[in-house]
């Protein structure tokens, strides 16, 4: 009896790509504070990254409500400017502050050797993800058609299961054989909503998400070698 094909759906940032050793969020928050201050005429410099994290982690409708409470009515324009400035900031960091994790290539190579499906579902815009993958030599592991990226102002962004569901539909893999691997509660929530197995990365020295119940948990990608 032949073994059933498996599918591995990965987040990008914090999962296969390291952003400033897990310390990019304060830089990202400063971009948001600057845009908010300029657009509302109100000083938002007193906010910290966790005050602003809901804008890029909560479901679309809730993030829009938070923006309105802050005085931003045009959420599309806000997120477009954020994506453009984020792209510029990350481009300066590729290969120095933005790197692939030590075990990223080993893990992706093992998935490839086994002939299983691999894909990316990310809440980072496509242009940024491709810049990172290409700049770090990771684009060779993925078919562009299997890279699903969303801006935070899109209803299909995680924790929506839409991207995972589309990949499953496209490849015809049973949900019991699909694993969503990521470093945040958003990844686990989207995986659970799609009915697939979930793997949470809690990397040493980076932010640890608590009160989450993934199927598997590890500090490094190779901690999930048992599921390959």
C-alpha positions in Angstrom: 0.0 0.0 0.0 1.4 3.4 -1.0 1.8 6.1 1.6 -0.6 9.0 1.4 1.0 12.2 0.2 1.3 14.9 2.9 1.1 18.6 2.7 3.1 21.2 4.7 1.8 24.8 4.7 4.2 27.2 6.2 4.1 30.8 7.4 7.0 32.9 6.2 8.3 35.5 8.7 9.3 33.9 12.0 8.9 30.4 10.6 11.4 30.1 7.7 12.7 33.6 7.6 14.2 35.4 10.7 13.3 39.1 11.0 16.0 40.8 13.2 16.1 37.7 15.4 12.5 38.0 16.2 12.8 41.7 17.1 11.3 43.3 14.0 7.9 44.1 15.6 9.1 47.3 17.3 10.4 48.5 14.0 7.1 47.6 12.3 5.2 49.3 15.1 7.2 52.5 14.5 6.1 52.5 10.9 2.5 52.2 12.0 2.8 54.9 14.6 4.3 57.3 12.1 1.5 56.7 9.6 -1.2 57.0 12.2 0.3 60.3 13.6 0.5 61.8 10.1 -2.9 60.7 9.0 -4.8 61.7 12.2 -2.8 64.7 13.3 -2.5 63.1 16.7 0.7 61.9 18.3 0.7 58.1 18.7 4.3 57.8 19.8 3.2 56.6 23.3 1.8 53.4 21.9 4.0 50.3 22.1 4.1 47.3 19.7 1.6 45.4 21.6 -0.9 48.2 21.5 -0.6 48.1 17.7 -0.2 44.3 17.2 -4.0 43.8 16.9 -3.9 45.8 13.7 -1.9 42.9 12.1 -3.2 39.9 14.0 -6.9 40.3 14.5 -9.6 39.3 12.0 -10.1 41.9 9.2 -13.4 43.4 10.6 -11.9 43.8 14.1 -8.7 45.4 12.8 -10.8 47.9 10.8 -12.8 48.8 13.9 -9.7 49.5 15.8 -8.4 51.7 13.0 -11.6 53.6 13.0 -11.4 54.1 16.8 -7.9 55.6 16.1 -9.3 58.0 13.6 -8.5 56.1 10.3 -11.5 55.6 8.0 -9.7 54.6 4.9 -8.1 51.3 6.1 -7.1 50.2 2.5 -5.0 53.3 2.1 -3.4 52.9 5.5 -2.4 49.3 4.8 -1.1 50.1 1.4 1.2 52.7 2.8 2.3 50.4 5.5 3.1 47.6 3.0 5.1 50.1 0.8 7.2 51.4 3.8 7.6 47.9 5.2 9.0 46.7 1.8 11.5 49.5 1.8 12.6 48.8 5.4 13.0 45.1 4.8 14.9 45.5 1.6 17.7 47.3 3.5 17.9 44.3 5.9 18.0 41.3 3.5 21.1 39.2 4.2 22.0 41.1 7.4 19.1 41.6 9.8 16.8 39.4 7.7 18.1 35.9 7.2 17.0 32.3 6.8 17.0 30.3 10.0 19.9 27.8 10.3 17.6 24.8 9.8 15.3 26.2 7.2 17.0 24.7 4.1 17.5 21.3 5.9 13.8 21.1 6.7 12.6 22.2 3.3 15.0 19.8 1.6 13.6 16.9 3.6 10.1 17.8 2.6 11.2 18.0 -1.0 13.0 14.6 -0.8 9.9 12.9 0.4 7.9 14.2 -2.5 5.3 15.9 -0.4 3.5 19.2 -1.1 4.8 22.4 0.4 3.2 25.9 0.3 3.3 29.2 2.0 0.3 31.1 3.5 1.4 34.5 4.8 -0.1 37.7 6.0 2.8 39.5 4.5 2.3 41.0 1.0 3.5 38.9 -1.9 6.1 41.3 -3.1 7.8 41.3 0.3 7.6 37.5 0.7 9.2 37.0 -2.8 11.9 39.6 -2.0 12.8 37.6 1.1 12.6 34.2 -0.6 14.6 35.3 -3.6 17.2 37.3 -1.6 17.8 34.4 0.8 17.9 31.6 -1.9 14.7 30.0 -0.7 12.5 30.5 -3.8 13.9 27.3 -5.3 11.8 25.3 -2.8 8.4 26.7 -3.8 6.2 27.0 -6.8 4.9 30.6 -7.0 1.4 29.3 -7.5 1.6 27.8 -4.0 2.5 31.0 -2.3 -0.7 32.6 -0.9 0.0 36.1 0.5 -2.5 38.6 1.9 -2.3 42.2 3.1 -3.8 42.7 6.6 -6.8 44.5 5.1 -7.9 41.5 3.2 -10.8 39.4 4.6 -9.0 36.2 3.5 -5.9 36.9 5.6 -5.2 34.6 8.6 -6.8 33.6 10.9 -9.2 32.9 8.0 -8.7 29.4 6.7 -9.2 30.5 3.1 -5.6 30.2 1.9 -5.2 26.7 3.5 -8.5 25.6 2.0 -7.5 26.8 -1.5 -4.2 24.8 -1.3 -6.0 21.7 -0.1 -8.5 22.0 -2.9 -5.8 22.6 -5.5 -3.6 19.6 -4.5 -6.4 17.2 -3.5 -4.7 16.2 -0.2 -6.8 15.0 2.6 -7.0 17.4 5.6 -5.7 14.7 8.0 -2.4 14.7 6.1 -1.9 18.5 6.1 0.1 20.4 8.6 0.1 24.2 9.2 3.4 25.3 10.6 3.8 28.8 12.0 5.1 30.9 14.9 1.9 32.7 16.0 -1.6 32.2 17.4 -2.9 33.4 14.0 -1.3 30.4 12.3 -2.7 27.9 14.7 -6.2 29.5 14.6 -6.2 29.4 10.8 -5.0 25.7 10.8 -7.7 24.7 13.3 -10.4 26.5 11.3 -9.3 24.6 8.2 -9.3 21.3 10.1 -5.6 20.5 9.6 -2.9 19.6 12.1 -1.1 22.6 13.6 2.5 23.0 14.6 3.6 26.0 16.7 7.2 27.3 16.7 8.2 29.0 20.0 11.8 29.9 19.1 14.3 30.7 21.9 14.7 34.4 22.5 11.6 35.3 20.4 8.1 36.1 21.6 6.3 33.1 23.0 2.6 32.7 22.3 0.8 31.3 25.3 -2.7 29.8 25.8 -2.6 28.1 22.4 -3.3 24.4 21.9 -1.4 23.2 18.8 -1.1 19.6 17.9 2.7 19.9 17.9 5.0 22.4 19.4 8.8 23.0 19.0 11.6 25.5 19.2 13.0 24.7 15.7 11.6 23.4 12.4 13.6 20.2 12.8 11.7 19.5 16.0 8.9 18.6 13.7 11.0 16.0 11.8 8.7 13.3 13.2 5.8 14.5 11.0 7.8 14.4 7.7 
